């Protein structure tokens, strides 16, 4: 069973890495693929070129067992639709391997506005990363979507290649890529918010400076 975590990673930081590790351990994932977006559909466009964001990602996860940088969206170019990525993964991995799509709770709250969300939910399990004790969404449409899909036990995800939703409480570090960019732009240090290897790349290439 594998997991996929998409994002601009502009830059990647300990918030991304800690939640990914929580999910990897909770679900017993054999592999967790970090997939940098080429052109984001539901968020601001990245400030840094794709090759440099990929280099920061690779530096951040180097040596971490089961963490993999997957550049298929950067190679494809154009708008980054999750459906296209899942279809590409299915073409590579086959139809039987369980794939888990990791989503933050805010992203899940907007999931039904995505491109063909029902098909996305058939191709992969949705793993919604929540704060401990966080309530279910109040949106009636999301509640209806969850009614036949929500499971409680991680082992349930191994019984099918996709189609279910599980909510997992994860460590919530109050770190954001936007905040890191603002710190650097103001001439302040983002140390201890992201790996030193990533910070060295930022300093070497003089990015995020106003």
N, C-alpha and C positions, 0 to 999 in steps of 0.2 A: 504494500500500500504506500502510495506517495502523496505528498502534499505540495501545493503550489501557492506561492505568495507573490502577488503582483504589486508593483508600486513604482513611483518615479525614482525612489531612492536617491534623493537630491538634497543632501546626501543620506546614505544609510546611517543608522545610529543604533544605540543600545536598545531603544524602544522596539525597533523592528526585530532585533536579534533575540531579545529576551522573550518576547511573545512567541516567536517562531520556535524557540527551544521548548517553551512550555507546551506547545501543541505537539511538537515532535515526541516529547516524552509521554504526554497524556494518551496519545493515540498509537504509540509504538510505530511511528512512520519509518519505513526503510530509507526513505529519501525525502528531503524537502527542497524543492526547487524555487529559488528566488528569480522572478521574471521581471526585469525592468521594462517599463512601458516605453514605447517609442513616442506616440502622441496620445496623451491622456484624453479620454472622452468626458469624464465626470469631474475633472479637477484642472487646476492651472497647469499650463505647459511647463516642462522642465526648463530650468535656467541654464543647465550645463549640457554640453554635447553628450550624445549617447555613449560614445567610446569611453569618456572619462567617468560617467556614472557607472558603467560596467566595471571599469578598473577599480573604482572605490568599493563596489560590491564584492568583487573577487578578493580584494585585499582584506575586507572585513571578515569573510568566511573561510579564508585559507586555513586548512588544517582542522576544520571542525567536521567531525564525522557525520556524514549524511546530508550536509548542506552543500548545495550545488547551485552555481550561477547558470541560468539558462537564457541565452540571448535571442531566442527565436523571434520575439516581437521586434527587436531592434533590426534583425536581419530582414524581416518582412516589411518593415516600414509602414507608413500610413497610420490610420487610426487604430488604436489598440482595443479591439473588441475581445472580451473574454471568450466568447463563443468560438472565434477563429483559433484562438490559442488552444482551447480544449479539443477542437477537431484535429488540429495539428498533433497534439499529444496522443490522441486516440489512434491516429494514423501510424505513429511511432511505436506505441506501447500495446496496441490491441484494444479490444472491446471489453476484456474481462477484468483487467487490473483495477482495483478501487483507486480512484483519484479524489483527493480532498482539496477543495478550494477554500482557502482561508480568507475570511472577511472580518473586518472590524464591525462593531454593531452599527455605526453610522452608515457604513457602506451597505450593510444588509437592509437597513431601514429604507434605502432607496433602490433595493434590488429589482423590484418589479418595473422600474423605469428603464432597466438595461435593455440591450438589444436581445430579443428572444429569450427572456429569462426562463421560461418553462423548459426550453431545450438545454440551456446551460445547466439547469437543475437535474436533468436526466443524465447528462454526460459526466457529472461529478457530484459527490457529496458536498454540502455546504457546511463549513465549520465556522460558526459565528463566535468570535472572540469577545467575551463580555467582561465587565467588572463583576467581582463576587457579589451575588445577591441581586444583580440587575434584573428587572422585571421584563416580561415578554413585551414585544411591541404592541401598542394600542391600536394600530391601523387595522381595521377590519379586513382589508384585502390581504395584508400580511398574515393575519391570524388564520384566514381561510387557506392560504398557501401552506402554512405550517401544519394545519390540522391533520393531514394524512402523511406528513413527512418527518415530523419531529421525533427524534429518538433520544434516549438518555444514556445508553451504554456505548462506549467506543467500539466494543466488539461488533455491534450491529453494522458498522460501516464495512466490515470485511465480508459481509454476506452478499454484497452486490457491488457492481462497479460504480454506482452513483444513485441519486434519487432521494437521499435522506438529508435531514438537517440536524446538526447537533450543536448545542450551545456549550461553550467551554469557558469557564472563568480563567483568566490569565493575569499575569503580573502587569499592572498598568503603570509604566514609568511616564512621568509628565515631561516627555521630551518630544520635540517636533522638528522636522527638517526646516520648517519656516523659521522657528526660533533660532536654530543654529545659524542659518543664513543671516539673520538679523544681527546676531552677536558678532559674526565675522565682519559684516558690513560696518558695524560700529567700532571695529578695531579691538574687540574683546575676544578672549580665548574660549573656545568650546570644549576644552579638555574635560575628560571624564563624562562627556555626553555621547561620545562616539569612539571607536577604536583608534589607537594611536596611528595605526597604519593608514587609516583613512585621513586623519588629520595631516599626516606627512604629505599625502597626495594633494590635499587642498592647499597646503602651504607651497609646495613645489610648483603648482600650476597657477597660484595666485587667483583662485576662483572665489566667488561670492564677495569680493571686495567692491565697495562702491567707487 
